[in-house]
């Protein structure tokens, strides 16, 4: 079919790869597998069960759960029944956040895991339109524990068995009635500045983007993909759920802990046990992987650490920016790379299962030094770019086709242009807004015609992101930041801060998180979450007590020295324009996290929330006293 639905897609590939493992999950301490055929049959049972309960075509069905097999099975079942999925982030903790999405989407059914059922119970009294709450877990709740209006997913499947036995044709007629332009889901934005917008994605949006994604990146048949991203994001759907089905590969999920932090702690063991070929991750986790590797190497003693650092530098020098790797001038490094790979890097890769071909750092700009590091140790980390309104993949780097620092090759078929503030296309290599057109462009924003009209103009999606087309290879796109996050100087000049914000924590072991600020002010300031343990160790080696005044001042001066390394004469001179480097430092006394809402569910820093939280400190930094590095507030916070 020219424009297949998700149902057409699942029918085709779940028959083509019927016996291939598709979903991998640890249950009661043992990894289990579900094949593509079992996935389709379970989706039939759930879809038919929902129809037996009275679900009508077009009904909205909210889904709140950790990333796990049942999420996929339940969502596919809902889609087979003709429902529209409303994925909810597990990081939504405020009652109003959940209520807004449920009411605004007109949700009538809720599918929820046991861990998150208390959230639904706390609001269900304010949701009279919800007909049934369906709980994923049988073992977590006995019959008496379920409340009025709740039932188990196993009961839904039993109802489905009866429905299929009685009237299978009604079920087939339902799923065959679904068209490519029917809505598949309403995916809500994070809503950090106003009420979140519901992004309408159709069946064809998804199937088109899977095919587009395959034009720039692929996965081997039978490969294992470990998905660390939450499944409420459409990137995990397209790059994970549908791509693995398309290639006959499988998805594995990190075992669920009692909370988000406990689940994160399970990542290392999940990597070792599933031995993935591919991982879907986020840059923040990649930085943690790098730090863990370096910590493990350091623990083996100074000789091994020096050898490792030399080996990394040798590989980085050979690989360059990947597309231009090798060449006569560096060919002598190749035998060294082979030797160090056998001696050092192979052992590093064993901690990642030993089969890792590459992993994808979706969700934010990816620091070039991070890309160079992972390529050096033999596990390339490729940057891609997209947004939910584009379902979401717009471009991606891949094995054999990458330029470090770029966001990768633009998917095909899709049109992409760069426009100025007036909407005029700019020449190749010039920065402007990224604007795209293709079958992956959303249907619009649910109940928000004004935002839809502002964002999609004559079929062209205005992304709000700034970038440029690579001058020497026009297949590649560079993304340099968000228009809304631009620094604006007192003279009106604008600059994107993301590059520096990603670079400083990468090059400095003394800095954890960074946000730059300049809103038509005389100079830029930087808000820094310090790496306190590393700073304490640094001042102890200098013979100072970290808790003393002298020790605290030494820590502040060290942070300033790390920033100054980007100035003239520094190790990183010229990476960023001098005028946008910070003239004042704010030491934050609280890290940016999901819990305090200064970080979103993809572990991206939410600039507006940080600026709101530290508004007083920002104002103070623009006073003569606050501009002084050694001011009392910094001393107190360090």
C-alpha positions in Angstrom: 0.0 0.0 0.0 1.1 3.5 -0.8 -0.1 5.0 2.5 -0.3 2.1 5.1 -1.9 2.6 8.5 -0.1 1.3 11.6 -2.5 -1.7 11.4 -1.4 -2.4 7.8 2.2 -2.1 9.0 1.8 -4.5 12.0 -0.1 -7.0 9.9 2.6 -7.0 7.2 5.7 -7.3 9.4 4.3 -9.4 12.2 3.5 -12.0 9.6 6.8 -11.5 7.7 8.8 -12.0 11.0 6.2 -14.0 12.9 8.7 -16.1 14.9 11.3 -13.4 15.5 11.6 -12.3 19.2 10.1 -8.7 19.4 9.8 -7.8 23.0 12.2 -8.7 25.8 11.5 -8.1 29.4 12.7 -9.3 32.8 9.9 -11.0 34.7 10.5 -12.5 38.2 14.3 -12.3 37.7 14.2 -14.0 34.2 14.4 -12.5 30.7 11.3 -13.4 28.7 10.6 -13.0 25.0 7.4 -12.3 23.0 7.5 -12.9 19.3 6.0 -10.7 16.6 3.1 -13.2 16.1 2.4 -13.3 19.8 2.4 -9.5 19.9 -0.2 -9.3 17.1 -2.4 -12.0 18.7 -2.3 -10.3 22.1 -3.1 -7.0 20.4 -6.2 -8.7 18.9 -7.3 -10.0 22.3 -6.9 -6.5 24.0 -8.5 -4.7 21.1 -11.4 -7.1 21.0 -11.8 -6.9 24.8 -12.0 -3.1 24.6 -14.7 -3.4 21.9 -16.6 -5.8 24.2 -16.4 -3.1 26.9 -18.0 -0.7 24.5 -15.0 1.3 23.1 -16.1 3.1 20.0 -13.9 4.0 17.1 -12.2 7.4 17.8 -12.4 7.1 21.6 -9.4 8.5 23.4 -7.5 6.1 25.6 -4.8 7.4 28.0 -1.8 5.3 28.8 0.4 5.8 31.9 3.1 3.3 32.5 6.9 2.7 32.6 8.5 1.4 29.4 7.6 -2.3 29.2 6.1 -4.9 27.0 2.6 -4.4 28.1 2.7 -0.7 27.0 3.3 -1.9 23.4 0.7 -4.7 23.5 -1.9 -2.5 25.1 -1.3 0.4 22.7 -1.4 -1.8 19.6 -4.6 -3.4 21.0 -6.2 0.1 21.4 -5.2 1.1 17.9 -6.7 -2.2 16.4 -9.9 -1.2 18.2 -9.8 2.2 16.4 -8.9 4.2 19.6 -6.7 7.3 19.7 -3.8 6.8 22.2 -3.0 9.6 24.6 0.5 8.8 26.1 1.1 10.3 29.5 4.6 10.8 30.9 5.4 8.9 34.1 7.1 12.1 35.3 3.8 14.0 35.5 3.4 14.3 39.3 1.1 17.3 39.6 -2.7 16.6 39.7 -3.4 19.5 37.4 -0.9 18.2 34.7 -2.8 14.9 34.6 -6.2 16.4 34.8 -5.5 18.9 32.0 -4.4 16.1 29.6 -7.3 13.8 30.4 -10.0 16.5 30.2 -8.5 18.3 27.1 -8.0 15.1 25.1 -11.6 13.9 26.1 -10.1 10.6 27.4 -12.7 7.9 28.1 -10.5 5.0 29.0 -7.3 4.8 31.0 -4.6 2.1 30.9 -2.2 2.2 33.8 0.6 0.2 35.4 0.3 -0.7 39.1 3.1 1.7 40.1 1.1 4.6 38.7 -2.4 3.6 39.7 -2.3 5.8 42.8 -1.9 8.9 40.6 -5.0 7.9 38.7 -7.0 7.1 41.8 -6.2 10.5 43.2 -7.9 12.3 40.3 -10.5 9.8 39.0 -13.2 11.4 41.1 -12.8 14.5 38.9 -13.0 12.5 35.6 -16.7 11.5 35.3 -16.1 11.0 31.5 -13.7 8.1 32.1 -15.6 4.8 31.7 -13.0 2.3 32.9 -9.4 2.2 34.4 -7.6 -0.9 33.2 -4.6 -2.0 35.4 -1.7 -3.8 33.7 -0.5 -5.9 36.7 -2.3 -9.0 38.0 0.2 -9.8 40.8 0.4 -6.4 42.4 -3.3 -6.2 43.2 -5.7 -8.9 44.3 -9.4 -8.8 43.5 -10.3 -7.1 46.7 -7.7 -4.3 46.1 -9.3 -3.2 42.9 -11.8 -0.3 43.3 -15.0 0.4 41.5 -14.4 1.2 37.8 -11.1 -0.7 37.7 -10.3 -4.0 36.1 -7.2 -6.0 35.1 -5.8 -6.2 31.6 -6.0 -10.0 31.9 -9.8 -9.6 32.3 -9.9 -7.5 29.2 -8.1 -10.2 27.2 -10.6 -12.8 28.5 -13.4 -10.6 27.2 -11.5 -10.3 24.0 -11.3 -14.1 23.6 -15.1 -14.3 23.9 -15.7 -11.4 21.5 -13.4 -13.0 18.9 -15.1 -16.3 19.3 -18.6 -14.7 18.9 -18.0 -12.0 16.3 -14.5 -12.0 14.9 -15.7 -10.3 11.8 -16.8 -7.2 13.7 -13.3 -6.9 15.1 -11.8 -7.3 11.6 -14.2 -4.8 10.1 -13.2 -2.3 12.9 -9.5 -2.4 12.2 -10.0 -2.5 8.4 -12.1 0.7 8.7 -9.1 2.7 10.0 -7.6 5.0 7.4 -4.1 6.5 7.0 -5.4 10.0 8.0 -7.1 8.8 11.2 -5.5 9.9 14.4 -3.2 7.5 16.1 -2.4 9.6 19.1 -2.5 12.9 20.8 1.0 13.6 22.2 1.3 16.4 24.7 4.2 18.9 24.8 5.9 19.5 28.1 4.0 22.8 28.6 6.8 24.6 30.4 5.6 28.1 29.4 1.8 27.6 29.0 -0.8 24.9 28.8 0.7 22.0 26.9 -0.4 21.5 23.3 -1.7 18.2 22.1 0.1 17.1 18.9 -2.1 15.1 16.6 -0.2 12.3 14.8 -2.0 10.1 12.2 -1.4 6.5 11.3 0.3 7.6 8.1 2.6 10.1 10.0 4.1 7.1 11.8 4.4 4.7 8.9 5.8 7.5 6.7 8.5 8.4 9.3 9.6 4.8 9.8 10.2 4.6 6.0 12.0 8.0 6.1 14.1 6.9 9.0 15.2 3.8 7.1 16.7 6.1 4.4 19.4 7.2 6.8 19.8 4.5 9.5 19.0 0.8 9.8 19.1 -2.1 12.2 20.2 -5.6 11.5 17.6 -8.4 11.4 17.7 -10.2 14.8 19.4 -7.3 16.5 18.6 -6.4 20.1 17.8 -2.8 20.9 17.8 -1.6 24.5 15.3 1.3 24.9 16.1 3.5 27.9 13.8 6.3 26.7 10.2 6.6 28.0 7.6 5.1 25.6 5.4 8.2 25.8 7.8 9.9 23.4 7.2 9.2 19.7 11.0 8.9 19.1 10.8 5.6 21.1 7.9 4.6 19.0 9.4 5.2 15.6 13.1 4.5 16.3 12.2 1.7 18.7 8.8 0.1 18.5 8.1 0.3 14.8 11.7 0.2 13.5 12.5 -3.1 15.3 9.3 -4.6 13.9 10.2 -3.3 10.4 13.6 -4.9 10.5 12.7 -8.1 12.4 14.7 -7.0 15.4 13.7 -6.8 19.1 13.3 -4.3 21.8 14.5 -4.8 25.4 13.4 -2.8 28.4 15.2 -1.8 31.5 13.7 -3.7 34.5 11.3 -1.5 36.4 12.4 -0.3 39.9 10.2 1.1 42.7 10.8 4.6 41.3 12.5 6.3 38.4 15.9 6.4 40.2 15.7 2.7 41.0 15.0 2.0 37.3 17.9 4.1 36.3 20.2 2.0 38.6 19.1 -1.1 36.6 20.5 0.3 33.4 24.0 -1.1 33.7 22.8 -4.6 34.5 20.3 -4.5 31.7 23.0 -3.6 29.3 25.2 -6.5 30.4 22.4 -9.0 30.4 20.7 -8.1 27.1 24.0 -7.4 25.3 22.3 -4.9 22.9 23.5 -4.1 19.4 21.8 -0.7 19.5 20.7 1.6 22.3 18.2 4.4 22.4 19.4 6.8 25.1 19.6 10.5 25.9 22.8 12.7 26.0 22.6 13.1 29.8 22.9 9.3 30.2 25.7 9.1 27.7 27.7 11.6 29.8 27.1 9.3 32.8 28.3 6.3 30.8 31.5 8.2 29.9 32.1 9.2 33.5 31.6 5.7 34.7 34.1 4.4 32.1 36.7 7.0 33.2 36.1 6.2 36.9 36.6 2.5 36.3 39.8 3.1 34.4 41.1 5.5 37.1 40.5 2.8 39.7 43.0 0.5 37.9 45.8 2.9 38.7 47.7 5.8 37.1 49.6 3.6 34.5 46.3 2.2 33.1 44.7 5.7 33.2 47.6 7.2 31.2 47.5 4.4 28.7 43.8 4.7 28.3 44.0 8.5 27.8 46.7 8.1 25.2 44.7 5.4 23.4 41.6 7.7 23.3 43.6 10.7 22.0 45.2 8.4 19.3 41.8 7.2 18.1 40.3 10.7 18.2 43.2 12.0 16.1 42.7 9.2 13.5 38.9 9.5 13.4 38.8 13.3 13.2 35.1 14.2 12.5 34.3 10.7 11.3 33.6 11.5 7.6 37.2 12.5 7.1 38.8 9.8 9.2 42.1 8.2 8.3 44.3 9.5 5.5 48.0 9.3 4.8 49.0 11.8 7.4 47.6 9.6 10.2 47.9 6.1 8.8 50.6 5.3 11.3 48.0 5.5 14.1 46.1 2.6 12.7 48.3 -0.2 14.1 48.2 1.6 17.5 44.4 1.7 17.4 44.3 -2.1 16.7 46.6 -2.7 19.6 44.8 -0.5 22.1 41.5 -1.9 21.0 42.7 -5.4 21.9 44.3 -4.3 25.2 41.8 -1.7 26.5 38.7 -0.8 24.5 37.5 -4.4 24.1 37.2 -4.7 27.9 35.3 -1.4 28.0 32.9 -2.6 25.4 32.3 -5.9 27.4 30.8 -3.7 30.1 28.2 -2.7 27.4 27.6 -6.3 26.5 30.3 -6.6 23.9 28.0 -6.4 20.8 27.2 -2.7 20.7 27.3 -1.4 17.1 26.1 2.1 17.9 23.8 4.0 20.1 21.6 7.0 19.5 21.6 10.1 21.7 18.1 11.5 21.0 16.6 14.4 22.8 19.1 17.2 22.7 22.2 18.6 21.1 25.1 16.2 21.5 28.5 17.5 22.4 31.1 16.7 19.7 33.7 15.6 22.3 31.2 13.0 23.6 30.8 11.7 20.0 34.6 11.6 19.5 35.1 9.7 22.8 32.5 6.9 22.1 33.8 6.5 18.6 37.3 6.2 19.9 36.3 3.3 22.2 34.5 1.5 19.4 30.9 2.3 20.3 29.9 5.3 18.1 27.2 7.5 19.5 25.2 9.1 16.7 23.3 12.3 17.0 19.9 12.7 15.3 17.4 15.5 15.4 13.6 15.7 15.3 10.5 16.9 17.1 7.2 15.4 17.9 5.4 17.6 15.4 7.5 15.8 12.7 6.7 12.3 14.2 9.7 12.9 15.0 12.8 12.0 12.9 14.1 14.8 10.6 17.8 13.7 10.2 20.3 11.3 11.8 24.0 10.3 11.6 24.7 6.6 11.1 27.4 4.1 10.6 29.5 5.1 7.6 27.5 8.3 7.2 28.3 10.8 9.9 29.8 14.2 10.5 30.5 14.8 14.2 28.9 18.0 15.3 26.2 17.7 12.7 22.7 16.3 13.3 23.0 14.0 10.4 21.6 13.2 7.0 18.1 14.6 6.2 15.6 11.8 5.8 14.0 11.1 2.4 11.5 11.7 1.0 11.1 15.0 2.9 11.7 18.7 1.9 13.9 20.8 4.2 14.8 24.5 3.9 16.3 27.1 6.1 14.4 30.4 6.4 15.0 33.9 7.9 12.6 35.6 10.3 10.5 36.8 7.3 10.1 33.3 6.1 12.5 33.6 3.1 14.8 30.8 2.2 18.5 31.6 3.0 21.6 30.4 1.1 23.2 27.0 1.9 25.4 27.4 5.0 23.5 30.3 6.4 21.7 30.0 9.7 18.0 30.3 10.0 14.8 28.4 11.1 14.6 24.8 10.1 11.4 24.3 8.0 10.3 20.9 6.7 7.5 19.4 4.5 6.6 15.7 4.2 4.1 13.0 5.2 5.6 13.0 8.7 4.3 16.5 9.5 1.6 16.4 12.2 -2.1 16.9 11.4 -2.1 19.8 13.8 -2.7 20.7 17.5 -5.8 19.3 19.1 -8.4 22.0 19.7 -5.8 24.7 18.9 -6.4 26.0 15.3 -4.4 29.2 16.0 -1.2 27.4 17.0 -1.7 24.9 14.1 -2.0 27.8 11.6 1.1 29.5 13.1 3.2 26.3 13.0 2.2 24.6 9.7 2.0 27.0 6.8 1.0 25.7 3.4 2.2 22.2 4.5 5.5 23.5 5.8 6.3 22.8 9.5 8.1 25.7 11.2 10.2 23.9 13.8 11.3 26.9 15.9 14.8 25.4 15.8 17.8 27.2 14.3 20.2 25.4 11.9 21.9 25.4 8.6 22.6 23.0 5.7 26.2 21.7 5.5 28.0 23.6 2.7 30.2 20.7 1.5 27.5 18.0 1.8 23.9 19.3 1.5 22.5 15.9 2.7 23.6 16.9 6.2 21.8 19.3 8.6 23.4 21.2 11.5 21.1 22.2 14.4 22.5 24.9 16.6 19.7 25.6 19.1 16.2 26.9 19.8 15.1 30.4 18.7 13.3 30.8 22.0 16.4 30.0 24.0 18.6 32.6 22.3 20.7 34.9 24.4 19.9 38.5 23.5 22.6 41.2 24.2 21.8 44.7 25.1 22.5 45.7 21.5 19.8 43.2 20.3 22.3 40.7 18.9 21.3 37.1 19.4 23.3 34.0 20.1 22.4 30.3 20.8 23.7 29.1 24.2 23.4 25.3 23.8 26.9 24.8 22.4 28.7 26.2 25.5 26.2 24.6 27.9 26.9 21.2 26.4 30.7 21.7 26.1 31.6 23.0 29.6 30.4 19.9 31.6 32.0 17.7 28.9 35.5 19.3 29.1 35.5 19.9 32.9 35.1 17.3 35.6 34.4 20.1 38.0 31.1 21.2 36.3 27.9 19.1 36.3 25.2 21.3 34.7 25.2 24.7 33.0 22.7 27.3 31.9 23.7 30.6 30.3 21.5 33.7 30.6 21.4 37.1 28.9 18.1 38.8 28.2 19.2 42.2 26.8 21.6 42.6 29.6 25.1 44.2 29.6 26.8 40.8 30.0 26.1 37.1 30.1 26.0 35.1 33.3 26.3 31.4 33.8 24.4 29.2 36.3 26.6 26.3 37.3 25.8 23.1 39.3 29.3 22.1 40.5 30.7 18.6 40.8 31.3 19.0 44.5 33.3 15.7 45.1 35.8 16.5 42.3 36.2 20.1 43.7 36.7 18.8 47.2 39.4 16.4 46.0 41.1 19.2 44.0 41.4 21.5 47.0 42.5 18.7 49.4 45.4 18.0 47.0 46.3 21.7 47.3 46.5 21.2 51.1 43.2 23.1 51.9 40.2 22.1 53.9 37.2 22.1 51.4 34.9 23.5 54.1 37.2 26.4 55.0 36.8 29.9 53.5 40.1 29.4 51.7 39.0 26.0 50.3 35.7 27.5 49.1 37.4 30.4 47.4 39.9 27.9 45.7 36.9 25.9 44.4 35.3 29.0 42.9 38.6 30.0 41.3 38.9 26.6 39.8 35.5 26.9 38.2 36.4 30.3 36.9 39.6 28.8 35.4 37.5 26.2 33.6 35.4 28.9 32.1 38.4 31.0 31.2 39.8 28.0 29.2 37.5 29.2 26.4 39.0 32.7 26.4 42.1 33.9 24.4 45.1 31.8 25.3 43.0 29.0 26.9 42.9 25.4 25.8 39.5 25.9 24.2 40.1 29.3 22.7 37.9 30.2 19.7 35.2 27.6 20.2 32.7 30.3 21.1 32.6 34.1 20.6 34.3 35.9 23.4 31.5 38.4 23.8 29.0 35.7 24.8 31.3 34.0 27.4 30.0 34.6 30.9 31.2 37.6 32.9 29.5 36.5 36.1 29.0 33.1 37.8 26.1 31.9 39.8 26.8 28.7 41.8 23.5 26.8 42.1 22.7 25.2 45.5 20.3 22.7 43.9 20.9 20.5 40.8 18.5 20.7 37.9 16.3 17.5 38.0 13.0 16.0 36.9 11.8 16.2 40.5 12.2 20.0 40.8 10.9 20.4 37.2 14.1 22.0 36.0 14.6 19.0 33.8 12.0 17.3 31.6 11.3 13.6 31.1 14.0 13.3 28.4 16.5 14.8 30.8 16.8 18.1 29.0 17.2 21.2 31.1 14.1 23.4 31.1 15.6 26.9 30.8 12.5 28.8 31.9 12.1 26.8 35.1 15.8 27.3 35.9 15.6 31.0 35.3 12.4 31.2 37.4 13.9 29.2 40.3 17.1 31.3 40.4 15.5 34.7 39.5 16.9 36.3 42.6 20.4 35.0 42.0 20.3 36.2 38.4 19.3 39.7 39.5 22.1 39.6 42.1 24.6 38.6 39.4 23.9 41.9 37.6 25.0 44.0 40.6 28.6 44.9 41.3 28.7 42.8 44.4 27.1 39.8 42.6 29.4 40.0 39.6 32.3 39.3 42.0 33.1 35.6 41.8 33.8 35.4 45.5 30.5 36.9 46.6 28.9 35.5 49.8 26.1 33.7 48.0 28.5 31.8 45.8 30.7 31.0 48.9 27.5 29.7 50.7 26.4 27.6 47.7 29.8 26.0 46.9 
